[in-house]
Amino acid sequence: MKYITFTNIGSIELCDNFLHSVKSLGMEKDVIVYCLDSDSHEILDSKFDCEFRLFEIDSIEAPFHMYGSEEFRRVTKNKIQIILDALQSNESIVYTDCDVVFRKPPTQFILDNDNDSVDIFFATDAPFMKMCTGFMYVKNRESVHRLFHEYFIHNEKFDEEKNEHMFDQEIINGILQNNQMNITYGVYPLGFVSNGHIYFSESFQTGNEYVVHANFIIGKDNKINKLKGADLWFSDQEIIL
């Protein structure tokens, strides 16, 4: 199973922490990191035994881009393009955002709970949104390519409208819940992938979570502080940018 994530220099501390959690589980060889700039590629490639790919599609400026910012749509569009690139050489992948920590190896859970009739599995952003695109088990199927093609059509429309609320997750939730594309999807339980609202804001922590996602937290420094406070910070030294 290949796990795909991406970063730029603005998110490198979070990606570094994610990769340290991966390393602690002996999973470095399972991870492909797409770097949107040469600086992040150079720093991370010297530290980890993952596969690193320099992937410059749209020019993404260096700072960390918060939800709703002008650059955020370009970042999320790159995410879908990265997934499609990874599917060119894999029958299936797990995409994960880099503000994630692996507490236990997720692969066996994913395989044990797979269903051939399901095209794509998502984490959940319950109680606010059914599907979270920050962690997805994506199969290389025509139906999945149709889903992402439809996403690009919607994204272009919302980009033209300068819409600050409709990004990849909102668009894909809308497409799937309208149920017009004959795509089957599954949603993982919170006990497998816990979102940031449940884990940090509601402090619902079982200790058995495989994956913790630091979403719902505004700003990189706030994400880092929340992860440190929950003993989910694995980076061994400060990155000097």
C-alpha positions as CSV (number, residue, x, y, z in Angstrom):
1,M,0.0,0.0,0.0
2,K,1.4,3.4,-1.0
3,Y,0.6,6.5,1.0
4,I,0.7,9.8,-0.8
5,T,1.1,13.3,0.8
6,F,2.4,16.6,-0.4
7,T,4.0,19.7,1.1
8,N,5.7,23.0,0.3
9,I,8.2,24.9,2.4
10,G,5.3,26.6,4.3
11,S,4.0,23.3,5.6
12,I,7.3,21.5,6.1
13,E,7.3,21.4,9.9
14,L,4.0,19.5,9.8
15,C,5.1,17.2,7.0
16,D,8.3,16.6,8.9
17,N,6.3,15.6,12.0
18,F,4.1,13.3,9.9
19,L,7.1,11.6,8.4
20,H,8.7,11.1,11.9
21,S,5.5,9.3,12.9
22,V,5.7,7.2,9.8
23,K,9.4,6.4,10.5
24,S,8.5,5.3,14.1
25,L,6.2,2.7,12.6
26,G,8.7,1.4,10.0
27,M,6.6,2.7,7.1
28,E,9.0,5.1,5.3
29,K,9.2,2.9,2.2
30,D,5.4,3.0,1.9
31,V,5.2,6.8,1.6
32,I,5.6,9.0,-1.5
33,V,6.0,12.8,-0.7
34,Y,5.2,15.2,-3.5
35,C,7.1,18.5,-2.9
36,L,5.8,21.6,-4.5
37,D,9.1,23.4,-4.3
38,S,12.8,22.5,-4.4
39,D,13.5,23.8,-0.9
40,S,11.1,21.3,0.8
41,H,12.3,18.5,-1.4
42,E,16.0,19.2,-0.5
43,I,15.3,19.4,3.3
44,L,13.1,16.3,3.6
45,D,14.9,14.1,1.1
46,S,18.0,14.4,3.3
47,K,16.2,13.2,6.4
48,F,13.8,10.3,5.4
49,D,13.9,7.1,3.4
50,C,10.7,7.9,1.6
51,E,10.2,8.5,-2.1
52,F,10.3,12.2,-2.9
53,R,8.9,13.7,-6.1
54,L,9.3,17.3,-7.1
55,F,5.9,18.3,-8.5
56,E,5.5,21.8,-9.7
57,I,2.2,22.3,-11.5
58,D,0.9,25.6,-10.4
59,S,3.2,28.1,-8.7
60,I,2.5,27.9,-5.0
61,E,4.1,30.6,-2.9
62,A,6.0,29.6,0.2
63,P,3.9,30.5,3.2
64,F,1.4,28.1,4.9
65,H,-2.0,28.6,3.3
66,M,-5.0,28.6,5.6
67,Y,-8.4,27.5,4.6
68,G,-10.3,30.1,2.6
69,S,-7.1,32.0,1.6
70,E,-6.6,33.0,-2.0
71,E,-3.9,30.4,-2.5
72,F,-5.9,27.6,-0.8
73,R,-7.9,26.6,-3.9
74,R,-4.7,26.3,-5.9
75,V,-3.2,24.0,-3.2
76,T,-6.3,21.8,-3.1
77,K,-6.4,21.6,-6.9
78,N,-2.8,20.4,-6.8
79,K,-3.8,17.8,-4.3
80,I,-6.2,16.2,-6.8
81,Q,-3.7,16.4,-9.6
82,I,-1.1,14.7,-7.3
83,I,-3.6,11.9,-6.6
84,L,-4.2,11.4,-10.3
85,D,-0.4,11.3,-11.0
86,A,0.1,8.7,-8.3
87,L,-2.7,6.5,-9.8
88,Q,-0.8,6.3,-13.0
89,S,1.5,3.8,-11.4
90,N,-0.7,2.3,-8.6
91,E,-3.9,0.2,-8.5
92,S,-4.8,2.0,-5.3
93,I,-3.3,4.6,-3.0
94,V,-4.0,6.2,0.4
95,Y,-3.9,10.0,0.2
96,T,-3.3,11.8,3.5
97,D,-2.8,15.5,4.3
98,C,0.5,16.2,6.0
99,D,-1.0,17.7,9.1
100,V,-1.7,14.1,10.2
101,V,0.0,11.7,12.6
102,F,0.0,8.0,12.3
103,R,-0.3,6.4,15.8
104,K,-0.6,2.8,14.5
105,P,0.1,1.4,11.0
106,P,-3.2,1.8,9.1
107,T,-2.7,-0.6,6.3
108,Q,-4.1,-3.8,7.8
109,F,-7.2,-2.0,9.0
110,I,-7.7,-0.6,5.5
111,L,-7.4,-4.0,3.9
112,D,-9.5,-5.8,6.5
113,N,-12.3,-3.3,5.9
114,D,-12.1,-3.1,2.2
115,N,-15.0,-3.9,-0.1
116,D,-14.6,-4.5,-3.8
117,S,-17.9,-2.8,-4.5
118,V,-16.7,0.5,-2.9
119,D,-14.7,2.8,-5.2
120,I,-13.3,5.2,-2.6
121,F,-13.2,5.4,1.2
122,F,-13.0,8.7,3.2
123,A,-12.3,9.7,6.8
124,T,-15.1,11.7,8.3
125,D,-15.4,15.3,9.4
126,A,-18.4,14.5,11.6
127,P,-20.3,16.2,13.0
128,F,-19.9,18.9,10.4
129,M,-19.3,17.1,7.1
130,K,-19.7,13.5,6.1
131,M,-16.5,13.0,4.1
132,C,-13.1,14.4,4.7
133,T,-10.7,14.5,1.7
134,G,-7.7,14.8,4.1
135,F,-7.5,11.0,4.3
136,M,-8.8,8.8,1.4
137,Y,-8.3,5.3,0.2
138,V,-8.5,5.8,-3.6
139,K,-8.9,3.0,-6.1
140,N,-7.8,3.4,-9.7
141,R,-11.1,3.0,-11.3
142,E,-13.0,4.8,-14.1
143,S,-15.6,5.9,-11.6
144,V,-13.0,7.6,-9.5
145,H,-11.5,9.4,-12.5
146,R,-15.0,10.6,-13.4
147,L,-15.4,11.9,-9.8
148,F,-12.2,13.9,-10.0
149,H,-13.1,15.2,-13.6
150,E,-16.4,16.5,-12.2
151,Y,-14.5,18.1,-9.3
152,F,-12.3,20.0,-11.8
153,I,-15.4,21.3,-13.6
154,H,-17.0,22.5,-10.3
155,N,-13.7,24.0,-9.0
156,E,-13.2,26.1,-12.2
157,K,-16.7,27.5,-11.7
158,F,-16.2,28.4,-8.0
159,D,-12.7,29.8,-8.9
160,E,-14.3,32.2,-11.4
161,E,-16.9,33.2,-8.8
162,K,-14.1,33.8,-6.2
163,N,-16.0,31.6,-3.8
164,E,-14.2,31.4,-0.5
165,H,-16.1,28.4,0.8
166,M,-16.2,25.7,-1.9
167,F,-13.0,23.7,-2.1
168,D,-12.1,20.1,-2.9
169,Q,-13.8,18.7,0.2
170,E,-17.0,20.7,-0.1
171,I,-17.2,20.0,-3.9
172,I,-16.6,16.3,-3.6
173,N,-19.1,15.9,-0.7
174,G,-21.7,17.7,-2.9
175,I,-21.1,15.5,-5.9
176,L,-21.3,12.3,-3.9
177,Q,-24.3,13.3,-1.9
178,N,-26.2,14.3,-5.0
179,N,-25.7,10.6,-6.0
180,Q,-25.9,11.2,-9.7
181,M,-22.6,9.6,-10.8
182,N,-23.0,5.9,-9.7
183,I,-20.0,6.1,-7.5
184,T,-19.9,3.9,-4.3
185,Y,-18.0,5.3,-1.3
186,G,-17.4,4.4,2.3
187,V,-16.7,6.4,5.4
188,Y,-14.2,5.3,8.0
189,P,-15.2,5.5,11.7
190,L,-13.8,8.1,14.0
191,G,-12.0,5.3,15.9
192,F,-9.8,4.8,12.9
193,V,-9.2,8.4,11.7
194,S,-10.0,11.1,14.3
195,N,-10.6,14.6,13.0
196,G,-9.2,17.7,14.8
197,H,-12.6,18.8,16.2
198,I,-13.3,15.5,17.8
199,Y,-9.8,14.8,19.1
200,F,-8.7,18.3,20.2
201,S,-11.8,20.5,20.6
202,E,-14.1,17.8,22.1
203,S,-11.2,16.0,23.7
204,F,-12.6,12.6,22.7
205,Q,-9.5,10.5,22.7
206,T,-9.7,6.7,23.0
207,G,-6.0,6.1,22.7
208,N,-6.7,3.5,20.1
209,E,-6.9,5.8,17.1
210,Y,-4.7,4.8,14.1
211,V,-4.6,8.3,12.5
212,V,-5.1,11.8,14.0
213,H,-5.8,14.7,11.7
214,A,-5.0,18.2,13.0
215,N,-7.7,19.8,10.9
216,F,-10.3,22.3,12.2
217,I,-7.3,24.2,13.7
218,I,-6.6,27.6,12.1
219,G,-2.9,28.4,11.5
220,K,0.3,26.3,11.4
221,D,1.5,27.3,14.8
222,N,-1.8,26.4,16.4
223,K,-1.7,23.0,14.8
224,I,1.8,22.4,16.0
225,N,0.9,23.5,19.6
226,K,-2.1,21.2,19.6
227,L,-0.1,18.3,18.4
228,K,2.6,19.0,21.0
229,G,0.1,19.3,23.8
230,A,-1.4,15.9,22.8
231,D,2.1,14.2,22.8
232,L,1.8,13.8,19.0
233,W,4.9,15.8,18.1
234,F,7.7,13.5,16.9
235,S,10.1,15.9,15.2
236,D,13.5,15.6,16.8
237,Q,14.8,19.1,16.0
238,E,13.7,22.5,14.7
239,I,13.8,23.0,11.0
240,I,15.8,26.1,10.1
241,L,14.1,27.7,7.1
